[in-house]
Amino acid sequence: MEEMEETVKSAAALLCISKAAALGDLCFSYILEHVKAGVSEKAIAAKIEAFLAENGSEGMAFPVICVSGERTNLPHGEPSDKLIEKGDFVTLDFGAIIGGCCGDMTRTVAVGRVTEEQRRVYSAVLSAQRAALAAARPGARCADVDKAARDVIENAGYGEYYVHGTGHGVGAKVHEPPTLNAASRQILEEDTPVTIEPGVYIPGRFGARIEDLIIIAKFGAVNLVRSAKELIILP
């Protein structure tokens, strides 16, 4: 049975969610300076938490996810003592809280170099995310938005490695209705904030996820996250 929380948010709540997303963008720009070989996942997560706290966040929307290398195949992996290495993907998932409302964003970046397979996977995830963003509008079935992303990843040959839904509502809690997955019977409504976050997770290898927080507007999706999505390869 689906939760009965309010999916449509007030103008005040949407403003706070937008501010939380903007702080997330600032944090991402900051943390890119610190993601490098030899630094631990836990150290990066701690810097993210400190930056958000020092710049107005009322807390963490959820525990920071920072995983690298093979550990990027864990969709909800906790930061470990593992040191980032050249050739690693690093997935960063975090959110601030402003005015009691949550932000939520994910970026996957590379350190030093990437393989052709990493490029292919990242490209598939990015194309899937763009397809879902294009499908997100008032009246759209949540299952159809999920399908838009899933079809791209399946056509790229990675369908079995897309192991979670495409998104969820956000508000006072970081996970609220509606749920964007294949089983959802919910419909997107105007003034509803949702995430769009397809991913691919290959066991024993690596994974990649890209997540934006959007607001459903009359004409489609308003993307609150401005951080770059083309693959970033850090020194």
KAPE-V376469 format. One line per field, one symbol per residue. ss: DSSP state (~ for helix, > for strand, _ for the rest). phi: phi as a letter, one per 20 degrees, with the letter a starting at -180 (. if undefined). psi: psi as a letter, one per 40 degrees, with the letter a starting at -180 (. if undefined). Layout:
BEGIN
ss->???
phi->???
psi->???
END
This chain:
BEGIN
ss->_______>__~~~~~~~~~~~~~~~~~~~~~________>~~~~~~~~~~~~~~_____>____>>>>~~~~~_________>_____>>>>>>_>>>__>>__>>>>>>>____~~~~~~~~~~~~~~~~~~~~_____>~~~~~~~~~~~~~~___~~~_____>>>______>>>>>______>____>>>>>__>>>>___>>>>_>>>>>>>__>>>>_________>>_
phi->.ffdffefdfffffffffffffffffffgffgfdfbgneegfffgfffgfffffdofeqdfafgdccclgffedgcfegcegefcgnfecdccbbecclmdedabccdcddnacefffffffffffffffffgfeebgnffgfffgfgfffffffendgfdedbferbfcafdfdcfeddbfefdedfdfmdebecbfbccegmcabbbccddcdfdgeqedeeddfgdfgedeg
psi->hiifihdhiiddddddddddddddddddddddeehihehidddddddddddddefeheahdihhhhiibdeeehdfiiiaehhiiheiihhhhihihhfeiiihihihiihdiiidddddddddddddddddddehiheihddddddddddddddeeedeegeiieaiiibdidhiiihgideieihhiifhhiihgiihhhheciihihhihihhideahhheheiieihhhi.
END
